[in-house]
Amino acid sequence: MATTFCDITQAYGLKRYHFGFRKSTCSVEKVLFHRRDRGWLQCKKWHQYDQHVSCARGAGLSTSIIGEETQEDISRATLIWRAIKLPIYSVAFIPLTVGSAAAYLQTGIFSARCYFVLLASSVLVITWLNLSNDVYDFDTGVDKNKKESVVNLLGSRTGTSIAAYLCLALGFAGLTWTSIVTRNMRSILFLVCAIVCGYIYQCPPFRLSYQGLGEPLCFAAFGPFATSAFYLLQGSASVMGHSPLSGTVLSASVLVGFTTSLILFCSHFHQVEGDEEVGKMSPLVRLGTERGADLVKVAILMLYALLVAFGLSKTLPLTCIFLCALTLPMGNLVVRFVKDNHKDKNKIFMAKYYCVRLHAMFGVALALGLVVARMANATAFTSRPIFS
């Protein structure tokens, strides 16, 4: 407007006043007229100040609105991908693979048919775990703003619940069938214990995850219970029916349970406020994200310290130590990422996926080390039995 005013005064031959141009943060040119009337000049300055403030507020508001729209504008395909949680299914793959590798180390036996039946059954059980978790978190209000919740996506709590328990029934049927075929019924007791851990973790009336007990239950379910059960199922009935659980499989199961619990722990970093609002006292709600980041570092150090201790005590072959040590860069990445981003809810969301990568890489390295040890020696690896 100031530039237009200048053009008009020049066109009509009016007296030209001295003026200067000043560019504001809104890229609008202002004209400051030098007049003797200081009162008029003071009013003009206050008017310009108001324009600056209004424009700055408008710019801030626009940025805020755009930021909100960016967060809100998430495609349905992305939400579905998050709801499926495909990377999380490594928690079904790793205990089975490590348990099978431990059985191969002891007996030299591996059944591909048994492996894939157990894998399909495990995936179904994990699907039940994820779906029922969404159902009960919907009931308590934890997932009211979670767009990738299956219940929110489908708009049906009942349908999600039915699908969850159908998956559990099919998965448990597959596990039971395999136990009967292999004639090793001890394994089904371990698997029942693992499923019970999953139930009391999230389902009423227990909901022990709200008391901060999710990580210990996760450790027990996917570590000693599931890994040991798969070890028994993959071995020969004539061998496993009379041999005790060895220190090798229990040591391996401890490491598997450790990395699995780390996934669960890091999955709560971005939802501390929401958990606290509904009274879900997860470890991160109790500790805070800063101390939680320190705990992640301690946990990673303990993971590799246990690995070395098991190797030195000869409960795990040295091949496991060497191959698992190759995952150290991934462990370091988890520590650095959590430390740098634990206060940023948008970035720390990815922490659990980095933990999934560590879990998968460490588990595969552990299983490969067990297999290589057997192939290199062609004899059973001797480890002290724990109990029969």
C-alpha positions as CSV (number, residue, x, y, z in Angstrom):
1,M,0.0,0.0,0.0
2,A,2.9,2.3,0.8
3,T,4.4,1.8,-2.7
4,T,1.0,2.6,-4.3
5,F,0.7,5.8,-2.3
6,C,4.1,6.9,-3.6
7,D,3.1,6.3,-7.2
8,I,-0.1,8.3,-6.8
9,T,1.7,11.3,-5.3
10,Q,4.2,11.4,-8.1
11,A,1.5,11.1,-10.8
12,Y,-0.5,14.1,-9.5
13,G,2.6,16.2,-8.9
14,L,2.1,16.4,-5.1
15,K,4.8,17.5,-2.9
16,R,7.1,14.6,-2.2
17,Y,8.0,13.8,1.4
18,H,11.1,12.1,2.5
19,F,10.5,8.5,3.2
20,G,12.4,5.3,3.8
21,F,11.5,1.7,3.3
22,R,11.6,-0.9,6.0
23,K,10.9,-4.6,5.4
24,S,9.0,-6.4,8.1
25,T,9.0,-10.1,9.0
26,C,5.9,-10.4,6.8
27,S,7.7,-9.0,3.7
28,V,5.5,-5.9,3.6
29,E,7.2,-2.5,3.0
30,K,6.5,0.3,5.4
31,V,6.9,4.0,4.8
32,L,8.0,6.2,7.6
33,F,7.1,9.8,7.0
34,H,9.3,12.5,8.6
35,R,6.9,15.1,9.9
36,R,7.1,17.6,12.7
37,D,4.0,16.3,14.3
38,R,5.5,13.8,16.7
39,G,2.1,12.7,18.0
40,W,1.1,11.6,14.5
41,L,4.4,9.8,14.1
42,Q,4.0,8.1,17.4
43,C,0.5,6.9,16.4
44,K,2.0,5.6,13.1
45,K,4.7,3.7,14.9
46,W,2.1,2.1,17.2
47,H,0.0,1.2,14.2
48,Q,3.0,-0.5,12.6
49,Y,3.8,-2.3,15.8
50,D,0.3,-3.7,15.9
51,Q,0.6,-4.9,12.3
52,H,3.9,-6.6,13.1
53,V,2.5,-8.4,16.1
54,S,-0.7,-9.4,14.3
55,C,1.3,-10.7,11.3
56,A,3.8,-12.6,13.6
57,R,0.9,-14.2,15.5
58,G,-0.8,-15.1,12.2
59,A,2.4,-16.7,10.9
60,G,2.8,-18.7,14.2
61,L,-0.8,-19.8,14.1
62,S,-0.4,-20.9,10.4
63,T,2.7,-22.9,11.3
64,S,0.9,-24.5,14.1
65,I,-2.1,-25.4,12.0
66,I,0.1,-26.8,9.2
67,G,2.0,-28.8,11.8
68,E,-1.2,-30.3,13.1
69,E,-2.5,-31.0,9.6
70,T,0.8,-32.8,8.9
71,Q,0.4,-34.9,11.9
72,E,-3.2,-35.6,11.2
73,D,-2.8,-36.3,7.5
74,I,-1.5,-39.9,7.8
75,S,-2.7,-42.2,5.0
76,R,-4.9,-45.1,5.9
77,A,-2.3,-47.4,4.3
78,T,0.3,-46.2,6.8
79,L,-2.1,-46.7,9.7
80,I,-2.9,-50.2,8.5
81,W,0.9,-51.0,8.3
82,R,1.4,-49.7,11.8
83,A,-1.6,-51.7,13.0
84,I,-0.3,-55.0,11.5
85,K,3.1,-54.5,13.3
86,L,4.8,-56.9,10.9
87,P,8.3,-56.3,12.4
88,I,7.1,-57.2,15.8
89,Y,6.4,-60.8,14.6
90,S,10.1,-61.4,14.9
91,V,9.2,-62.2,18.5
92,A,7.5,-65.4,17.1
93,F,10.4,-66.2,14.8
94,I,13.4,-65.8,17.1
95,P,12.4,-68.0,20.1
96,L,11.5,-70.8,17.7
97,T,14.6,-70.4,15.6
98,V,16.9,-70.3,18.7
99,G,15.1,-73.2,20.3
100,S,15.4,-75.3,17.1
101,A,19.1,-74.4,16.8
102,A,19.7,-75.5,20.4
103,A,18.0,-78.8,19.7
104,Y,20.0,-79.3,16.6
105,L,23.2,-78.6,18.6
106,Q,22.3,-81.3,21.1
107,T,20.8,-83.9,18.8
108,G,21.7,-83.1,15.2
109,I,17.9,-83.3,14.4
110,F,15.8,-80.7,12.6
111,S,12.3,-81.1,11.3
112,A,11.3,-78.5,8.7
113,R,7.6,-79.5,8.8
114,C,7.5,-79.1,12.6
115,Y,9.3,-75.8,12.3
116,F,6.8,-74.2,9.9
117,V,3.8,-75.6,11.8
118,L,5.2,-74.1,15.0
119,L,6.0,-70.8,13.2
120,A,2.4,-70.5,11.8
121,S,1.0,-71.3,15.2
122,S,3.2,-68.8,17.0
123,V,2.3,-66.1,14.5
124,L,-1.4,-66.7,15.3
125,V,-0.7,-66.5,19.1
126,I,1.2,-63.2,18.6
127,T,-1.8,-61.9,16.5
128,W,-4.1,-62.7,19.4
129,L,-1.7,-60.9,21.7
130,N,-1.7,-57.8,19.6
131,L,-5.4,-57.7,18.8
132,S,-6.5,-58.3,22.4
133,N,-4.0,-55.7,23.6
134,D,-5.8,-53.2,21.3
135,V,-9.2,-54.3,22.6
136,Y,-8.3,-53.9,26.3
137,D,-6.4,-50.7,25.8
138,F,-9.4,-49.4,24.0
139,D,-11.5,-50.2,27.1
140,T,-9.3,-48.4,29.4
141,G,-8.9,-45.4,27.2
142,V,-5.1,-45.8,26.5
143,D,-5.7,-46.0,22.8
144,K,-8.4,-43.3,22.4
145,N,-6.0,-41.1,20.4
146,K,-4.1,-44.0,18.8
147,K,-5.2,-44.0,15.1
148,E,-3.3,-47.2,14.3
149,S,-5.3,-49.1,16.9
150,V,-7.1,-52.0,15.1
151,V,-10.3,-51.2,17.1
152,N,-10.2,-47.6,15.9
153,L,-9.5,-48.6,12.3
154,L,-12.2,-51.2,12.1
155,G,-14.6,-49.3,14.4
156,S,-15.6,-52.6,16.1
157,R,-14.4,-53.7,19.5
158,T,-16.5,-56.9,19.3
159,G,-15.2,-57.9,15.9
160,T,-11.6,-57.3,16.9
161,S,-12.1,-59.4,20.1
162,I,-13.6,-62.3,18.2
163,A,-10.8,-62.3,15.7
164,A,-8.2,-62.2,18.5
165,Y,-9.5,-65.3,20.3
166,L,-10.1,-67.1,17.1
167,C,-6.4,-66.7,16.3
168,L,-5.5,-67.9,19.8
169,A,-7.7,-71.0,19.4
170,L,-6.1,-71.9,16.0
171,G,-2.6,-71.2,17.3
172,F,-3.0,-73.2,20.4
173,A,-4.5,-76.1,18.3
174,G,-1.4,-76.1,16.1
175,L,1.0,-76.1,19.1
176,T,-1.0,-78.9,20.8
177,W,-1.0,-81.0,17.6
178,T,2.8,-80.7,17.3
179,S,3.2,-81.7,20.9
180,I,1.1,-84.8,20.3
181,V,2.9,-85.7,17.1
182,T,6.4,-85.4,18.6
183,R,5.2,-87.2,21.8
184,N,6.6,-84.5,24.0
185,M,3.8,-83.3,26.3
186,R,6.2,-81.4,28.6
187,S,6.5,-78.8,25.9
188,I,2.8,-77.9,26.0
189,L,3.2,-77.0,29.7
190,F,5.8,-74.5,28.9
191,L,3.7,-73.1,26.1
192,V,0.7,-72.8,28.3
193,C,2.8,-70.9,30.8
194,A,3.9,-68.5,28.0
195,I,0.3,-67.9,26.9
196,V,-0.8,-67.3,30.6
197,C,1.9,-64.7,30.9
198,G,0.5,-63.0,27.8
199,Y,-3.0,-63.1,29.3
200,I,-2.3,-61.7,32.7
201,Y,-0.1,-59.1,31.1
202,Q,-3.0,-57.3,29.5
203,C,-6.4,-59.0,30.1
204,P,-8.8,-58.3,32.9
205,P,-9.0,-58.8,35.8
206,F,-5.2,-58.9,36.0
207,R,-3.8,-56.3,33.6
208,L,-0.4,-56.6,35.3
209,S,1.1,-54.3,32.6
210,Y,-0.7,-51.5,34.4
211,Q,1.4,-52.3,37.5
212,G,4.7,-52.1,35.6
213,L,5.1,-55.9,35.3
214,G,4.9,-56.2,31.6
215,E,8.7,-56.5,31.0
216,P,9.2,-59.4,33.5
217,L,6.2,-61.3,32.0
218,C,7.5,-60.7,28.5
219,F,10.9,-62.0,29.5
220,A,9.5,-65.2,31.0
221,A,7.0,-65.8,28.1
222,F,9.4,-65.4,25.2
223,G,12.6,-66.4,26.9
224,P,12.6,-69.5,29.2
225,F,9.1,-70.7,28.5
226,A,8.7,-70.4,24.7
227,T,12.4,-71.0,23.7
228,S,12.6,-74.1,25.9
229,A,9.3,-75.4,24.6
230,F,10.5,-75.1,21.0
231,Y,13.7,-76.8,22.0
232,L,11.8,-79.8,23.3
233,L,9.5,-80.0,20.3
234,Q,12.3,-79.9,17.7
235,G,14.3,-82.7,19.4
236,S,13.7,-86.4,19.0
237,A,11.1,-87.8,21.4
238,S,13.5,-90.7,22.3
239,V,16.2,-88.1,23.2
240,M,14.3,-85.2,24.6
241,G,11.9,-87.5,26.5
242,H,14.6,-88.4,28.9
243,S,17.2,-85.6,28.7
244,P,16.9,-82.5,30.9
245,L,16.9,-78.9,29.8
246,S,20.6,-78.0,29.3
247,G,22.4,-74.9,30.4
248,T,22.8,-74.1,26.7
249,V,19.1,-73.7,25.9
250,L,18.4,-71.9,29.1
251,S,21.3,-69.5,28.6
252,A,20.1,-68.8,25.0
253,S,16.5,-68.4,26.3
254,V,17.7,-65.7,28.8
255,L,19.3,-63.7,26.0
256,V,16.2,-64.0,23.8
257,G,13.9,-62.9,26.7
258,F,16.3,-60.0,27.3
259,T,16.1,-58.6,23.8
260,T,12.3,-59.2,23.6
261,S,11.7,-57.2,26.9
262,L,13.8,-54.4,25.5
263,I,11.3,-54.0,22.6
264,L,8.4,-53.7,25.0
265,F,10.3,-51.2,27.2
266,C,11.2,-48.9,24.4
267,S,7.7,-49.1,22.9
268,H,6.4,-46.9,25.8
269,F,8.7,-43.9,25.3
270,H,6.3,-42.0,23.1
271,Q,3.2,-42.7,25.2
272,V,4.3,-41.9,28.7
273,E,1.8,-39.0,29.1
274,G,-1.1,-41.2,27.8
275,D,-0.1,-44.1,30.1
276,E,0.1,-41.8,33.1
277,E,-3.3,-40.2,32.4
278,V,-5.1,-43.6,32.6
279,G,-3.0,-44.9,35.5
280,K,-0.9,-47.3,33.5
281,M,2.3,-47.3,35.6
282,S,4.8,-48.6,33.1
283,P,8.5,-48.5,34.1
284,L,8.9,-45.4,32.0
285,V,6.1,-43.6,33.8
286,R,7.8,-44.4,37.1
287,L,11.3,-43.6,35.9
288,G,10.8,-40.8,33.4
289,T,12.3,-40.8,29.9
290,E,15.8,-39.6,30.9
291,R,16.4,-42.3,33.4
292,G,14.7,-44.7,31.0
293,A,17.3,-43.9,28.4
294,D,20.0,-44.6,30.9
295,L,18.4,-47.9,31.7
296,V,18.4,-48.9,28.0
297,K,22.2,-48.3,28.0
298,V,22.6,-50.5,31.1
299,A,20.4,-53.2,29.6
300,I,22.5,-53.3,26.4
301,L,25.7,-53.6,28.3
302,M,24.2,-56.4,30.4
303,L,23.1,-58.2,27.3
304,Y,26.6,-58.4,25.9
305,A,28.1,-59.0,29.4
306,L,25.8,-62.0,29.8
307,L,26.8,-63.2,26.4
308,V,30.5,-63.2,27.3
309,A,29.8,-64.8,30.7
310,F,27.9,-67.7,29.1
311,G,30.7,-68.2,26.6
312,L,33.4,-68.2,29.3
313,S,31.4,-70.7,31.4
314,K,31.0,-72.9,28.2
315,T,27.2,-72.9,28.4
316,L,27.3,-71.4,24.9
317,P,29.7,-72.2,22.1
318,L,32.4,-69.7,21.2
319,T,30.8,-69.4,17.7
320,C,27.7,-67.8,19.4
321,I,30.0,-65.2,21.2
322,F,31.8,-64.3,18.0
323,L,28.7,-64.0,15.8
324,C,26.6,-62.1,18.4
325,A,29.4,-59.7,18.9
326,L,28.9,-58.6,15.3
327,T,25.6,-57.0,16.4
328,L,27.4,-54.6,18.7
329,P,27.0,-51.6,16.2
330,M,23.3,-52.2,16.3
331,G,23.2,-52.2,20.1
332,N,25.2,-49.0,20.1
333,L,22.8,-47.5,17.6
334,V,19.9,-48.3,20.0
335,V,21.6,-46.6,22.9
336,R,22.5,-43.5,21.0
337,F,19.1,-43.1,19.4
338,V,17.3,-43.4,22.7
339,K,19.7,-41.0,24.4
340,D,19.4,-38.4,21.7
341,N,15.6,-38.5,21.1
342,H,14.0,-39.7,24.4
343,K,12.3,-36.3,24.8
344,D,11.0,-36.1,21.2
345,K,7.7,-38.1,21.0
346,N,7.7,-38.1,17.2
347,K,11.2,-39.4,16.8
348,I,11.4,-41.8,19.8
349,F,8.5,-43.7,18.2
350,M,11.1,-45.5,16.1
351,A,13.1,-46.7,19.1
352,K,11.1,-50.0,19.4
353,Y,11.8,-50.7,15.7
354,Y,15.5,-50.3,16.3
355,C,15.1,-52.7,19.2
356,V,13.3,-55.1,16.9
357,R,16.3,-55.0,14.5
358,L,18.6,-55.7,17.4
359,H,16.4,-58.6,18.6
360,A,16.2,-60.1,15.1
361,M,20.0,-59.7,14.4
362,F,21.1,-61.0,17.8
363,G,18.7,-63.9,17.7
364,V,19.7,-65.0,14.2
365,A,23.4,-64.7,15.1
366,L,22.8,-66.7,18.3
367,A,21.0,-69.5,16.3
368,L,23.6,-69.5,13.6
369,G,26.3,-69.8,16.2
370,L,24.6,-72.9,17.6
371,V,24.2,-74.5,14.2
372,V,27.8,-73.8,13.2
373,A,29.1,-75.3,16.4
374,R,27.3,-78.5,15.7
375,M,28.4,-78.6,12.0
376,A,32.0,-77.9,13.0
377,N,32.3,-80.6,15.7
378,A,29.7,-83.1,14.3
379,T,29.0,-84.1,17.9
380,A,26.7,-82.9,20.5
381,F,27.8,-79.9,22.5
382,T,28.1,-80.9,26.1
383,S,26.5,-78.6,28.6
384,R,25.7,-79.2,32.2
385,P,22.0,-80.2,32.7
386,I,19.9,-77.8,34.8
387,F,16.8,-80.0,35.6
388,S,14.9,-82.9,34.2
